Amino acid sequence: MHSVEETVEVSVPVRTAYNQWTQFKSFPRFMSWVRRVEQVRPAVVVWIVGSGPVRREFRAEILEQVPDSHLTWRSLGRGPSHRGKVTFRPTDAGGTAVTVRMEIAPHGLTGLPARVPGLIGRAVRRELGNFKEFIEGLGEECGAWRGVIRDGHVRPQEPEPPRSRVPNWPVG
């Protein structure tokens, strides 16, 4: 497996960046190699990727998804073997650091050898730059899914802890 890690800072809050990332159908609007995405179940997504006339289809299972924190996935079936995690962290400037970590089998997502030095890393960096341009251009997300997935299964919404209407005032 070949490992890649890339980070981009986007000038939108964590909630906005995370919400947009969960809108998988919008990926073809900013990722040049993604042709179509269909979420067939809450934890299973079908991706059609490629360049020019070459197309590959694969399924990915969302293993864990926690709003405003992270999303982990792995490929399923005979398609390109990979797994990854995307995390969302607030920056001091009020934006978000979006980090993608991936482990890719030797023939990667496009069928090109993942062993070519830097090839996958450059592609991920470019696509993260496209996400930055896309979300900053929108200014707000075009949808959201705030559910929680653990071990590939959707979990009931975790209630928010009680909060006082007065800042720094105890609850109880």
Phi, psi and omega per residue, in radians:
M1 nan 2.480 3.108
H2 -1.823 2.319 -3.113
S3 -1.835 2.489 3.120
V4 -2.375 2.436 3.000
E5 -2.457 2.199 3.123
E6 -2.421 2.568 -3.141
T7 -2.294 2.507 3.018
V8 -2.349 2.500 3.038
E9 -1.729 2.239 3.110
V10 -1.979 2.563 -3.070
S11 -1.589 0.868 3.026
V12 -2.400 2.726 3.122
P13 -1.104 2.796 -3.138
V14 -0.933 -0.808 -3.092
R15 -1.011 -0.740 -3.133
T16 -1.164 -0.815 -3.135
A17 -1.098 -0.800 3.138
Y18 -1.093 -0.849 -3.118
N19 -0.993 -0.754 -3.131
Q20 -1.170 -0.690 -3.129
W21 -1.062 -0.558 -3.127
T22 -1.336 -0.078 3.099
Q23 -1.613 1.312 -3.013
F24 -1.025 -0.569 -3.128
K25 -1.103 -0.348 3.135
S26 -1.469 -0.150 -3.088
F27 -0.980 -0.678 3.107
P28 -1.076 -0.309 3.130
R29 -1.299 -0.373 -3.131
F30 -2.297 -0.214 3.096
M31 -1.835 2.015 -2.999
S32 -1.119 -0.498 -3.095
W33 -1.627 -0.098 3.121
V34 -1.613 2.133 -3.132
R35 -1.645 -0.709 -3.115
R36 -2.781 2.587 3.099
V37 -2.374 2.332 3.106
E38 -2.322 2.179 3.098
Q39 -1.577 1.829 -3.058
V40 -1.472 -0.417 3.022
R41 -2.582 2.857 -3.133
P42 -0.939 -0.553 -3.096
A43 -1.944 0.184 3.125
V44 -2.306 2.223 -3.095
V45 -2.200 2.327 3.072
V46 -1.729 2.221 -3.131
W47 -2.002 2.381 2.957
I48 -2.043 2.034 -3.061
V49 -2.176 2.818 3.063
G50 2.724 -3.136 3.137
S51 -2.374 2.344 -3.117
G52 1.058 -2.372 -3.110
P53 -1.415 -0.162 -3.104
V54 -1.446 2.177 -3.128
R55 -2.282 2.515 3.028
R56 -2.313 2.516 3.082
E57 -2.066 2.406 3.029
F58 -2.572 2.777 3.072
R59 -1.875 2.508 3.064
A60 -2.210 2.427 3.079
E61 -1.789 2.261 3.044
I62 -1.427 2.015 -3.100
L63 -1.478 -0.682 -3.123
E64 -2.610 2.392 3.116
Q65 -2.537 2.080 -3.131
V66 -2.205 2.071 -3.087
P67 -0.894 2.377 3.083
D68 1.103 0.277 -3.123
S69 -2.242 -1.197 -3.035
H70 -2.854 2.947 3.077
L71 -2.543 2.255 3.069
T72 -2.082 2.602 -3.111
W73 -2.566 2.917 3.002
R74 -2.563 2.641 3.098
S75 -1.338 2.688 3.126
L76 -2.088 2.676 2.977
G77 1.278 -2.652 -3.003
R78 -1.529 -0.069 -3.117
G79 -1.202 -2.991 3.138
P80 -1.039 2.276 -3.091
S81 -1.483 2.119 3.077
H82 -2.797 2.896 3.032
R83 -2.589 2.778 -3.116
G84 -2.904 3.078 3.122
K85 -2.578 2.391 3.009
V86 -2.093 2.288 -3.131
T87 -2.078 2.690 -3.120
F88 -2.232 2.075 -3.126
R89 -2.235 2.407 3.098
P90 -1.190 2.549 3.062
T91 -1.814 2.856 3.123
D92 -1.078 -0.476 -3.105
A93 -1.455 0.034 3.132
G94 1.595 0.053 3.102
G95 -1.678 -2.709 -3.086
T96 -2.398 2.359 2.966
A97 -1.623 2.050 3.122
V98 -1.824 2.061 -3.117
T99 -2.033 2.240 3.076
V100 -1.947 2.200 3.032
R101 -2.061 2.272 3.139
M102 -2.376 2.561 2.950
E103 -2.069 2.176 -3.001
I104 -2.193 2.359 3.094
A105 -1.137 2.826 -3.070
P106 -0.917 -0.385 3.103
H107 -1.897 0.239 2.893
G108 0.779 -2.925 -3.052
L109 -1.306 -0.508 -3.043
T110 -1.871 -0.032 -3.082
G111 1.617 -0.178 3.081
L112 -1.404 2.526 -3.128
P113 -1.037 2.214 3.109
A114 -1.238 -0.191 -3.117
R115 -1.358 -0.218 3.096
V116 -1.063 2.067 -3.022
P117 -0.931 2.125 3.019
G118 1.366 -0.143 -3.048
L119 -1.049 -0.913 -3.118
I120 -1.173 -0.720 3.114
G121 -1.026 -0.766 3.109
R122 -1.110 -0.690 3.134
A123 -1.138 -0.781 3.130
V124 -1.113 -0.749 3.117
R125 -1.051 -0.763 3.130
R126 -1.102 -0.781 -3.108
E127 -1.199 -0.606 3.038
L128 -1.134 -0.667 3.048
G129 -1.075 -0.671 3.079
N130 -1.138 -0.684 3.087
F131 -1.087 -0.753 3.116
K132 -0.997 -0.876 -3.142
E133 -1.070 -0.730 -3.118
F134 -1.118 -0.927 -3.055
I135 -1.247 -0.621 3.104
E136 -1.222 -0.579 3.075
G137 -1.166 -0.664 3.098
L138 -1.256 -0.727 -3.095
G139 1.445 -0.413 3.089
E140 -2.608 2.810 -3.119
E141 -1.251 2.704 3.114
C142 -1.787 0.386 3.115
G143 2.786 3.051 3.134
A144 -2.825 2.590 2.934
W145 -2.295 1.989 -3.005
R146 -1.770 0.290 -3.126
G147 -1.271 2.916 3.119
V148 -2.009 2.330 3.052
I149 -2.121 2.283 3.058
R150 -2.334 2.333 -3.119
D151 0.938 0.630 3.089
G152 1.350 0.137 -3.117
H153 -2.152 2.408 3.090
V154 -1.198 2.314 3.124
R155 -1.860 2.681 3.068
P156 -1.024 2.630 3.127
Q157 -1.003 2.319 3.093
E158 -1.461 2.141 -3.089
P159 -1.129 2.543 3.075
E160 -1.295 2.514 3.122
P161 -1.127 2.645 3.133
P162 -1.082 2.514 3.140
R163 -2.268 2.548 3.071
S164 -1.389 2.603 3.070
R165 -1.317 -0.295 3.135
V166 -1.751 2.153 -3.125
P167 -0.976 2.448 3.089
N168 1.069 0.324 3.104
W169 -1.730 2.332 -3.103
P170 -1.148 2.665 3.101
V171 -1.814 2.410 3.059
G172 2.526 nan nan
